[in-house]
């Protein structure tokens, strides 16, 4: 069974994008179609880009962990928000993301946070 370059590229794209974007490109069968679909979503004028960025940064800042979430699920939510912000060409330092996760963890995780710090 021979794997083509298109299939390798599609696999790389599918594993690197978040779930909300994956739904949008799941039916594409060529890398070119995925690229066109994704670039159409992220190409916008400067005002719209700033407005989107401001909304996603506010979402990132207001993220809190709920009682029903475990660390893995919460980290996926934070990671998706960070990836969306980075797609809009805004750089968020890794220590800011780690700090956000540590601060917003529930009290039951305080011993683990203290150990890691």
Phi and psi in degrees as a GROMACS rama.xvg file:
@    title "Ramachandran Plot"
@    xaxis  label "Phi"
@    yaxis  label "Psi"
@TYPE xy
-99.4409  130.929  UNK-2
-98.8031  126.712  UNK-3
-84.6669  165.625  UNK-4
-62.8509  -34.7235  UNK-5
-62.1986  -42.796  UNK-6
-67.3782  -38.41  UNK-7
-64.2129  -44.55  UNK-8
-65.6259  -40.4089  UNK-9
-64.3789  -41.0267  UNK-10
-61.0155  -43.578  UNK-11
-62.5119  -41.6869  UNK-12
-66.893  -44.89  UNK-13
-62.9938  -35.3919  UNK-14
-81.1177  -14.9444  UNK-15
-99.5975  -13.029  UNK-16
-101.222  156.868  UNK-17
-76.3755  167.107  UNK-18
-61.7407  -38.5619  UNK-19
-64.6758  -33.7676  UNK-20
-81.3562  -29.6677  UNK-21
-62.8876  -38.3266  UNK-22
-61.517  -35.7477  UNK-23
-70.8592  -29.359  UNK-24
-113.367  6.61347  UNK-25
-62.067  -31.5452  UNK-26
-86.4019  -3.81124  UNK-27
-73.2162  140.237  UNK-28
-110.41  -6.25838  UNK-29
-127.647  149.296  UNK-30
-61.7442  -36.9759  UNK-31
-59.5408  -41.2678  UNK-32
-65.7836  -39.5869  UNK-33
-64.4415  -45.1444  UNK-34
-60.558  -45.3685  UNK-35
-62.564  -42.4899  UNK-36
-64.6171  -45.277  UNK-37
-70.3501  -40.3282  UNK-38
-68.9659  -32.4054  UNK-39
-64.6818  -29.9534  UNK-40
-75.7368  -32.6614  UNK-41
-103.797  -6.30178  UNK-42
-88.0116  117.501  UNK-43
-154.977  168.279  UNK-44
-73.988  169.753  UNK-45
-64.9109  -39.5126  UNK-46
-63.5383  -45.7409  UNK-47
-65.6961  -38.3196  UNK-48
-63.4201  -43.7212  UNK-49
-64.2694  -39.1681  UNK-50
-66.7877  -43.2814  UNK-51
-62.2547  -44.2943  UNK-52
-62.0658  -43.3201  UNK-53
-62.6005  -41.31  UNK-54
-63.9364  -43.3424  UNK-55
-70.4203  -34.2627  UNK-56
-66.8448  -40.5226  UNK-57
-63.9025  -38.5757  UNK-58
-62.9587  -43.1929  UNK-59
-61.9271  -44.7144  UNK-60
-67.3052  -29.2187  UNK-61
-92.8112  1.90375  UNK-62
-65.1239  133.302  UNK-63
-137.449  152.889  UNK-64
-84.9135  136.05  UNK-65
-98.1964  163.214  UNK-66
-61.1861  -33.1031  UNK-67
-82.9448  -4.45398  UNK-68
-95.9858  145.086  UNK-69
-98.4946  174.806  UNK-70
-62.6403  -41.3154  UNK-71
-62.7062  -44.4571  UNK-72
-65.934  -42.6426  UNK-73
-65.2057  -41.0234  UNK-74
-64.3896  -34.925  UNK-75
-63.0415  -38.5608  UNK-76
-65.1537  -44.8546  UNK-77
-64.1452  -43.88  UNK-78
-62.8451  -39.1184  UNK-79
-64.9649  -41.7347  UNK-80
-63.7714  -43.1206  UNK-81
-65.0287  -43.2268  UNK-82
-62.8344  -38.5252  UNK-83
-65.1615  -41.0709  UNK-84
-65.7094  -40.4208  UNK-85
-67.9945  -29.8897  UNK-86
-66.2846  -23.7857  UNK-87
-92.1261  20.2714  UNK-88
65.8742  29.1355  UNK-89
-107.53  132.508  UNK-90
-95.2912  127.542  UNK-91
-116.494  124.748  UNK-92
-68.0855  149.782  UNK-93
-62.5294  -36.546  UNK-94
-67.8482  -27.3551  UNK-95
-68.0074  -40.332  UNK-96
-66.442  -45.75  UNK-97
-62.6645  -42.6737  UNK-98
-61.6411  -40.9326  UNK-99
-62.6043  -43.7364  UNK-100
-63.7304  -46.4167  UNK-101
-62.5703  -43.1284  UNK-102
-66.8536  -36.6954  UNK-103
-92.5338  2.98126  UNK-104
-68.9898  154.165  UNK-105
-70.681  162.817  UNK-106
-61.9221  -27.9449  UNK-107
-66.6449  -14.4155  UNK-108
-98.7361  2.79468  UNK-109
-56.2784  -42.2762  UNK-110
-60.4883  -36.5329  UNK-111
-69.1382  -39.7727  UNK-112
-64.9966  -42.0481  UNK-113
-62.7072  -39.6454  UNK-114
-64.6391  -43.2486  UNK-115
-67.5196  -40.5236  UNK-116
